Amino acid sequence: MATAQTLSPFSFSTVPHILCEAGAAKRLGEEIRMRFSQVRRALIVTDAGFLKTGLVDAPVASLRSNNIDVSIFSGVLADPPEQIVLQAAAEARKYETDLVIGLGGGSSMDVAKLIAVLAGSGQDLKSMYGIGNVKGSRLPLVQVPTTAGTGSEVTPISIVTTGETTKMGVVSPQLYADLAVLDAELTLGLPPKVTAATGIDAMVHAIESYTSKHKKNPLSDLLATKALALLSENLVAACEDGRNLGVRQSMLLGATLAGQAFANAPVAAVHALAYPVGGIFHVPHGLSNSLVLPHVLRFNASHAAPHYAELAEILVPDATGTAEARTHAFIAKLEEIAERVGIETRLREVGITEADIDRLADDAMLQTRLLTNNPREVTREDARAIYAAAW
């Protein structure tokens, strides 16, 4: 008879409400009015590119028809610098905003989280960096993702660019939104390369959560495996036919489930090595992850093969043999997906030279918040070897 396993203690947190429905953003005002009856002034946080699509118009009309005044901050940049966050928070205070809506990709949602805290309390941004350092309350916060990637709509994390190439994270339960709205109609115009990079980013969230060293737990595992199934089944189709609403909705849900997983069982060395690629060379975050993913997984295989083999059942169900053999089949399948969706697969293809590898390795070792979650310890020599393999 099988013996019962002892369940390790764990905690799990997430947003209280998720609405997953194509077209839901068109009645954003009703959804917000139902939950926040006293709201008078909402600030929509987005970027100039998304504002130009016209997809902001329907949510704005819905808010106004529910007697909610709307102001739009569209100055968000990729890898948002501190100055943008502070400028947006100043606008929120000036406008006397009483609810913040992140409408966009990860950067817009990250900025929205910080505005909600900065405008809702007197705390200084610099004092928030790190884990658990947000002290004050925040304004009500609604997140509406327009890419299926970061999972920022359901994470308590916000990443800010603090210098020329350096990034800092704010990680605190106050950053969880009150409501996340998943409406695939907002993602129909995403170009194939953006769809591919953000989709692989979400897959990385699921994979790294499932193998996270300290906080892996049964709930995060369930979310990670379901996320990986949804994402891997729909990513190629989403890149080939971006107007397929069903495929797009499945991608959005997959990204959100992966976000819930890694919010509780954090990401590790793939992200740690991806951050310098993005920070120094301005490579989009999802693509940075994709470029180092197979090489980090091969490095981790000696310590994480049993878990990778379990994930292989989702991507390559016909793989057989030892855990190591199935791990290699899993990695090969991920490389095949990257090839099929047509994104760059080598660091040299995004302007990185062999001479840059040492700088990348130095930078990666500063990502201690992430490296501590990796199933295998990463030294500077290891990081250099992984970059060399990815080059």
Secondary structure, DSSP 8 states (H G I E B T S, - for coil): ---------------S-EEE-TTGGGGHHHHHHHH-TT--EEEEE-BHHHHHTTTTHHHHHHHHHTT-EEEEE-B--SS-BHHHHHHHHHHHHHTT-SEEEEEESHHHHHHHHHHHHHHHS---GGGGTEET---S----EEEEESSSS--GGG-SEEEEE-SSS-EEEEE-GGGS-SEEEE-GGGGTT--HHHHHHHHHHHHHHHHHHHT-TTT--HHHHHHHHHHHHHHHHHHHHHHH-TT-HHHHHHHHHHHHHHHHHHHHS---HHHHHHHHHHHHH---HHHHHHHHHHHHHHHHHHHHHHHHHHHHHHH-TT--SSHHHHHHHHHHHHHHHHHHTT---SGGGGT--GGGHHHHHHHHTT-HHHHTTSSS---HHHHHHHHHHH-
